[in-house]
Amino acid sequence: MTELPQPSNQPPTPSGYGHLPGPPQQGYGFPPQGENPYAQQPGYPPQPPTVPQQQVAGPGGPGPGMAPKKKMVLLIAASVASVLVLGGVGYVAFSGDDKDPKPVAQEPADAKPSGSPSVDKGDGNGKGMDIPTDLNEGRKPGEDKALWLKTAKMEGPGAGIPAKGMWVVGDAVVKTVDKSVIGYGVSDGKEKWKIDLRTEICGLTGQTTPDGRTVMVVKNADGSSCNQMKLIDLKAGKEGWTKEVAMTGPFDTADSTRVTLSGDTFALDWVGGQSAHRLSTGDKLFSDAGPEGCKPMTYAAGNNKMIAVALCLDADKTIEIQDADPNTGKKTWSYRLPKGYQVNAVYSVSPIVIDAGNRDTKERAILVLDEKGQKRNTLSGEGNFVVNCGGYSTSEGLQNCGNSAVDADTVYLAAGDKSTGSEIVAFDLGTGKIKWRTKAGDKKLLIPLDAANGRLTAYRASVVGEPGEIVSFPADGGAPKTLLKLPSGPSARIESSFLSASFLASQSAAYVDGRFFLSTTTLLGENKDEKLLMAFGK
């Protein structure tokens, strides 16, 4: 292993820290040169017909047909479009022995169903999914309970019906289903409220304010652009304000919009533009669409902090990490990544933990920065570590990494052979070295859920249809404590079916207040009962 290369404008870094081996998933921040071996095709953003991608591949200038006065602006916007290349909800393992990352499982792309079919209440009488009358039949002594199961019976296009996101707020667990947002009681699964948005949801975030508010972006009335932002109160089950996003630059429409929020500020980005707004009112705070210097392409936020990933207009098209004032967008520090490196994921904003990779050399590093933007270290350790963030086509951006958790001084990553999360590795953010690692066990997976106060909560799932469990690891990585032991019998079969080929998608599993929730992110829409949401508890 080698040290992360040192950019010319950065101070010397301490020696002795290596990088995590393996080729990077294509991320924000590097214009593709020729064929891109890492891009998963569904993740490519659509290119405007007037600016073909091959005409803007390099810094030499735009292709034919451009008006001279827009030459620079179009070049910048098209460059931004070309670097926003994250796959869908793909689960890609990285290994020092593999030449290319291999997608193991991929969720269908966002659907555009006609109409808005109603959701089946899930009484178990459908002709599709085999739903047991008693979810806890066959439960063994010492095992906890399946509390309830919600199914959906809908008809839609072959691409599937989106059911993105899951939020546990107060006494409700909330799901989006097609064009609706629905709150279910955490204890009994009964529908508490439903908001019919009447148009496609094309941007959301797993983040909420402490009182349960979040922002979603939906298509406009004719479906031509993802530019209508809405405040959603997930606790009360009500819509707040609705405002149109003023999309700047040559790309004045968007098929998808990424959302991140922190405090009373939320930020949006789309192909070729971005802006930040006041959460309480929707009013615009700032944007940076200008061609000078290093142009922010996307933002990551949380814990009252915000950082930007910016594309610099130098010959190497380098990437800069910047802090961003949540009210003005102004930066007080910046960290320039080495030539060729791009951002694959932002595991945390406070502390700052960033997954970066080099498209050409296939090297990968997980970088830890301090509060002043100085490099603390890069993580050093062997293993196949999975990047499972939202990705471009899921409207979730670089955050919501489903196979990781971060607390004040530790990052926990799922790892294993090729594409399986057969172990969790805990890295010390202060030293960059491994604190501990633990195996899941035979035919099992370990998936980080949450970390706080030195303890990690994880889901130990079975890959052969046996019941899983929720466990809590102490700070030293010792023997875990079992928080929930999920039941055997028919519910174990349903539980297992929520898993993808190897990993859960982001925002589809949560352990909150002693209850464990599993949800799907896409429905097939074949007018048969399909699992949507399941809850377990004492």
Phi, psi and omega in degrees: 000150180237161178289148174303126181305146185265118176296154185294335184262013181250150176291161179303148178248155180295146180273171174099358180248135182259195177235158175285126185286162174118151181288146182278150166289141179301130186230194177287131165117009176216119181292129180295143177243106184072207182292135181258108184287349185259342186288134170271123194308319181298343183280350182293130175289148180295142178262136178298142183297336182276351180230077181302145186297325183292347180272354184229029187287342184215179184281001186288343179135164182284166179279187183292157173095358181268143174288135184305322185291344180251012185303309184291316183297315180295323179297316180296312182298319180292326176296318177299316180300321185288339182264349179279067187239081170250143178291178176288209179284072182263146180248106188241122178267147179244133180223144177295342182268343184270145177278324184225144172291142183241118177295126183266320179212142182223127175288150176300152178293163180305135183267162175231071185291151175272136182076183179222084183296151182281159180267129176295138181289352174077049181274000177085008183261006183287168182263001185264263184296139180281098185259120181291149177293319179243109181296335185258012174298130181088005178293134184267159178303136179091348179272149177275189192249152162275118185282316181190164178224130174254134175242162177230138177237102188222159177237130183207190183286169181298335181288346180101168180247125183290142174221057189284152171079154172203131180229134174251110186229116180061235181260021180230145167249129193246137176230148164267140176224109183058248184254017183237157171240125189233134176254130179244145177296133184294331184272327185236351178076006180286144180294123180265323180198162180213132175248119177266108182277345173065010177204164187294134174277120186235009176198131179202172176218153176282354182277147174221164170284166178303332179265013169090018177265148177212175179239136172238151177243134183234166177289153175287179190302321182267004176074014185275341183207144176271079190223015179251110181263142184225138171276128180240124175267101185286341179279319181270342183072041183225153171278147171254226181290157172230129179220155179271140175279126176278095183280125184259166178086185183290338179263087185268011172226160179215143177270342183206147180224132179269145184231137170217149183217154177204123182062231180261021178237136169232149181239144177240148166215150181217178181298111175093004181192168178198159177200159178236148188220160175281124183296321185291333185236339187084358182293144181287134177261312180195164171206163180218087180255006183288159185272357187274150172065222180255115189267119175303133178255325182206160181238153170232143187214162177157155179053040180061027177235156176214136174231157179242146169255117189242145174262123181268144186267042173268179184296331183269356182052050182286165184247139181237134171266129183230147166281159181219123176296125184300341181262330185239341184081356183290145180257148174246345175210164176210151176231118182272124176288154177297160180306133176089350182271144181230170180260121177270325186199153170243104182286329181199147177262331178216098001290162183274114179230117188234134175265119182235152180211155179257120184293330185273314183271348180067019175275154183223141178220142172254115192258135177245123178250152175271184185292344178258011178080011177271146180288124173278310179182177166244148182288146182233120179177151180272146176149168176258105187254131188266129171268114180229068175262184186299307183088163187298311189283352179265358180066022183247354175067213188269356181258195182058051182277106190289347180244034180209161173209148182223134169241200189298326185226010184217142169244134182247124182236141173282141181213170178162192181284120178056264188241012183253141179272067185279358176203163171243135179243128179255125180251137175281119182290337180283329181248339184082359184260163180290130175273315177196161174217146183219142181275150179284328186111169185298127176058036179228160176241152172239123184236116178298138178247313184199153178221136179197142175055036176081002179245142178251130171259131185221158176256117174263108187251155177263144177261005182235025174083009175275161181291147177264190178206157174257127185233158178234123180263137176286172185298332181270004179075018180289194183302131182282156173262133178278122179267321176219133174250107187290152190280152172282182178090203186296330181293332178294324177294318179291317177306312182297329182289343177286339180287146171281195179303329180213330186220154173283146173289159177297151180062032179232004176214139180204141173244114185222126175051043175083002178242145179246130183241136174237139178217161176265162180249348180212136174258145180290329178072042182256021179059036175230154178300127177232146177295140177238312189205136182223145182231144179232152178188190181284000000 
